Amino acid sequence: MGRDIGKVLGGPAIALLGIGAILDIILFHFMFEFADKENLFMVILIAALIGIIAFGIAKCLISISRLNYGK
């Protein structure tokens, strides 16, 4: 039986994606500000934070999917 994508992308997943998108937008804004000021350390640090947030969101979406499908 096929998986219902609408079931996986329910309330908690949509809220998680929205919060992650807002955080990433804010971090990208700060990253470009620090790039204009030529602060390489902060640009690299913020880029790493964006990656960590993306990894955390992916892990949370996997756990939500597993809870919904019982795997």
MDTraj code that builds the backbone (N, CA, C; nanometers):
import mdtraj as md
import numpy as np

residues = "MET GLY ARG ASP ILE GLY LYS VAL LEU GLY GLY PRO ALA ILE ALA LEU LEU GLY ILE GLY ALA ILE LEU ASP ILE ILE LEU PHE HIS PHE MET PHE GLU PHE ALA ASP LYS GLU ASN LEU PHE MET VAL ILE LEU ILE ALA ALA LEU ILE GLY ILE ILE ALA PHE GLY ILE ALA LYS CYS LEU ILE SER ILE SER ARG LEU ASN TYR GLY LYS".split()
xyz = np.array([
    [0.0835, -0.1178, 0.0000],
    [0.0000, 0.0000, 0.0000],
    [0.0885, 0.1250, 0.0000],
    [0.0529, 0.2234, -0.0807],
    [0.1332, 0.3447, -0.0920],
    [0.1179, 0.4361, 0.0284],
    [0.2167, 0.5161, 0.0482],
    [0.2142, 0.6115, 0.1596],
    [0.1367, 0.7361, 0.1191],
    [0.0586, 0.7872, 0.2109],
    [-0.0172, 0.9088, 0.1858],
    [0.0671, 1.0283, 0.2295],
    [0.1137, 1.1084, 0.1321],
    [0.2026, 1.2208, 0.1618],
    [0.1305, 1.3258, 0.2445],
    [0.0013, 1.3426, 0.2221],
    [-0.0755, 1.4395, 0.3002],
    [-0.0760, 1.4074, 0.4485],
    [-0.0698, 1.2791, 0.4801],
    [-0.0673, 1.2380, 0.6208],
    [0.0667, 1.2736, 0.6851],
    [0.1765, 1.2556, 0.6105],
    [0.3090, 1.2862, 0.6630],
    [0.3268, 1.4364, 0.6793],
    [0.2778, 1.5119, 0.5829],
    [0.2951, 1.6569, 0.5870],
    [0.1801, 1.7233, 0.6612],
    [0.1449, 1.6691, 0.7735],
    [0.0406, 1.7255, 0.8572],
    [0.0903, 1.8448, 0.9367],
    [0.0158, 1.8810, 1.0397],
    [0.0431, 1.9996, 1.1195],
    [0.1841, 2.0123, 1.1748],
    [0.2343, 1.9119, 1.2486],
    [0.3688, 1.9270, 1.3066],
    [0.4789, 1.9425, 1.2020],
    [0.4676, 1.8722, 1.0909],
    [0.5710, 1.8808, 0.9872],
    [0.5686, 2.0173, 0.9202],
    [0.4500, 2.0694, 0.8942],
    [0.4395, 2.2012, 0.8310],
    [0.4923, 2.3096, 0.9243],
    [0.4597, 2.2991, 1.0537],
    [0.5104, 2.3969, 1.1507],
    [0.6624, 2.3889, 1.1599],
    [0.7161, 2.2684, 1.1596],
    [0.8609, 2.2502, 1.1659],
    [0.9298, 2.3101, 1.0433],
    [0.8740, 2.2870, 0.9268],
    [0.9317, 2.3439, 0.8043],
    [0.9220, 2.4961, 0.8038],
    [0.8119, 2.5497, 0.8531],
    [0.7957, 2.6953, 0.8586],
    [0.8957, 2.7603, 0.9522],
    [0.9121, 2.7034, 1.0707],
    [1.0083, 2.7571, 1.1676],
    [1.1501, 2.7477, 1.1128],
    [1.1831, 2.6341, 1.0501],
    [1.3154, 2.6178, 0.9914],
    [1.3412, 2.7165, 0.8787],
    [1.2397, 2.7412, 0.7966],
    [1.2552, 2.8363, 0.6867],
    [1.2784, 2.9773, 0.7391],
    [1.2048, 3.0160, 0.8417],
    [1.2219, 3.1495, 0.9003],
    [1.3615, 3.1644, 0.9601],
    [1.4076, 3.0631, 1.0339],
    [1.5427, 3.0683, 1.0909],
    [1.6489, 3.0768, 0.9822],
    [1.6313, 2.9992, 0.8750],
    [1.7298, 3.0027, 0.7668],
    [1.7311, 3.1373, 0.6961],
    [1.6152, 3.1976, 0.6768],
    [1.6098, 3.3295, 0.6133],
    [1.6840, 3.4322, 0.6983],
    [1.6620, 3.4281, 0.8288],
    [1.7298, 3.5220, 0.9193],
    [1.8814, 3.4993, 0.9159],
    [1.9226, 3.3717, 0.9184],
    [2.0657, 3.3417, 0.9165],
    [2.1305, 3.3811, 0.7839],
    [2.0604, 3.3600, 0.6725],
    [2.1144, 3.4040, 0.5437],
    [2.1315, 3.5548, 0.5408],
    [2.0361, 3.6282, 0.5978],
    [2.0469, 3.7742, 0.6029],
    [2.1719, 3.8173, 0.6799],
    [2.1912, 3.7560, 0.7971],
    [2.3090, 3.7900, 0.8765],
    [2.4377, 3.7461, 0.8070],
    [2.4331, 3.6330, 0.7375],
    [2.5526, 3.5860, 0.6685],
    [2.5952, 3.6864, 0.5613],
    [2.5003, 3.7399, 0.4865],
    [2.5344, 3.8386, 0.3841],
    [2.5800, 3.9707, 0.4453],
    [2.5241, 4.0070, 0.5614],
    [2.5714, 4.1278, 0.6294],
    [2.7173, 4.1126, 0.6718],
    [2.7508, 3.9964, 0.7309],
    [2.8890, 3.9733, 0.7722],
    [2.9819, 3.9598, 0.6518],
    [2.9315, 3.9095, 0.5397],
    [3.0140, 3.9020, 0.4191],
    [3.0460, 4.0420, 0.3680],
    [2.9495, 4.1343, 0.3771],
    [2.9765, 4.2725, 0.3365],
    [3.0810, 4.3381, 0.4264],
    [3.0828, 4.2978, 0.5551],
    [3.1802, 4.3521, 0.6492],
    [3.3129, 4.2757, 0.6433],
    [3.3213, 4.1755, 0.5554],
    [3.4404, 4.0932, 0.5357],
    [3.4842, 4.0189, 0.6616],
    [3.3863, 3.9648, 0.7336],
    [3.4130, 3.8855, 0.8532],
    [3.3968, 3.7374, 0.8168],
    [3.5054, 3.6760, 0.7735],
    [3.5018, 3.5391, 0.7235],
    [3.4610, 3.4388, 0.8304],
    [3.5076, 3.4575, 0.9540],
    [3.4755, 3.3633, 1.0612],
    [3.3250, 3.3545, 1.0833],
    [3.2574, 3.4681, 1.0885],
    [3.1131, 3.4680, 1.1126],
    [3.0366, 3.4109, 0.9931],
    [3.0850, 3.4339, 0.8716],
    [3.0204, 3.3771, 0.7529],
    [3.0269, 3.2248, 0.7577],
    [3.1440, 3.1715, 0.7921],
    [3.1595, 3.0258, 0.8008],
    [3.0766, 2.9701, 0.9157],
    [3.0737, 3.0389, 1.0287],
    [2.9948, 2.9942, 1.1432],
    [2.8455, 2.9910, 1.1101],
    [2.7962, 3.0938, 1.0457],
    [2.6541, 3.0980, 1.0111],
    [2.6211, 2.9928, 0.9061],
    [2.7104, 2.9701, 0.8106],
    [2.6881, 2.8647, 0.7113],
    [2.6794, 2.7279, 0.7795],
    [2.7624, 2.7059, 0.8803],
    [2.7561, 2.5807, 0.9557],
    [2.6251, 2.5704, 1.0331],
    [2.5784, 2.6804, 1.0897],
    [2.4504, 2.6797, 1.1612],
    [2.3343, 2.6485, 1.0680],
    [2.3379, 2.7007, 0.9470],
    [2.2331, 2.6714, 0.8493],
    [2.2319, 2.5210, 0.8185],
    [2.3492, 2.4625, 0.8030],
    [2.3581, 2.3186, 0.7795],
    [2.3076, 2.2367, 0.8961],
    [2.3391, 2.2794, 1.0179],
    [2.2926, 2.2081, 1.1371],
    [2.1411, 2.2151, 1.1478],
    [2.0836, 2.3306, 1.1195],
    [1.9379, 2.3446, 1.1239],
    [1.8728, 2.2550, 1.0188],
    [1.9289, 2.2515, 0.8978],
    [1.8740, 2.1665, 0.7919],
    [1.8824, 2.0188, 0.8319],
    [1.9945, 1.9790, 0.8914],
    [2.0099, 1.8405, 0.9364],
    [1.9083, 1.8069, 1.0456],
    [1.8890, 1.8989, 1.1399],
    [1.7919, 1.8767, 1.2475],
    [1.6500, 1.8656, 1.1952],
    [1.6143, 1.9491, 1.0990],
    [1.4802, 1.9421, 1.0414],
    [1.4603, 1.8092, 0.9696],
    [1.5619, 1.7651, 0.8947],
    [1.5513, 1.6367, 0.8251],
    [1.5331, 1.5218, 0.9236],
    [1.6087, 1.5233, 1.0325],
    [1.5952, 1.4169, 1.1332],
    [1.4570, 1.4188, 1.1975],
    [1.4045, 1.5377, 1.2258],
    [1.2712, 1.5476, 1.2853],
    [1.1637, 1.5010, 1.1879],
    [1.1772, 1.5346, 1.0603],
    [1.0791, 1.4888, 0.9620],
    [1.0823, 1.3367, 0.9471],
    [1.1998, 1.2783, 0.9563],
    [1.2096, 1.1322, 0.9512],
    [1.1407, 1.0702, 1.0714],
    [1.1613, 1.1281, 1.1900],
    [1.0972, 1.0710, 1.3088],
    [0.9458, 1.0890, 1.3038],
    [0.8981, 1.2016, 1.2498],
    [0.7532, 1.2204, 1.2343],
    [0.6973, 1.1183, 1.1361],
    [0.7691, 1.0935, 1.0277],
    [0.7254, 0.9952, 0.9286],
    [0.7203, 0.8557, 0.9891],
    [0.8206, 0.8222, 1.0678],
    [0.8217, 0.6895, 1.1305],
    [0.7105, 0.6737, 1.2338],
    [0.6774, 0.7798, 1.3052],
    [0.5674, 0.7729, 1.4000],
    [0.4355, 0.7518, 1.3271],
    [0.4172, 0.8165, 1.2122],
    [0.2932, 0.8052, 1.1384],
    [0.2764, 0.6682, 1.0716],
    [0.3873, 0.6052, 1.0348],
    [0.3796, 0.4784, 0.9649],
    [0.4226, 0.3590, 1.0497],
    [0.4613, 0.3818, 1.1728],
    [0.4912, 0.2723, 1.2636],
    [0.6136, 0.1910, 1.2295],
    [0.7135, 0.2512, 1.1665],
    [0.8347, 0.1749, 1.1322],
    [0.9390, 0.1930, 1.2374],
])
top = md.Topology()
chain = top.add_chain()
for i, resn in enumerate(residues, 1):
    res = top.add_residue(resn, chain, resSeq=i)
    for name in ("N", "CA", "C"):
        top.add_atom(name, md.element.get_by_symbol(name[0]), res)
traj = md.Trajectory(xyz[None], top)
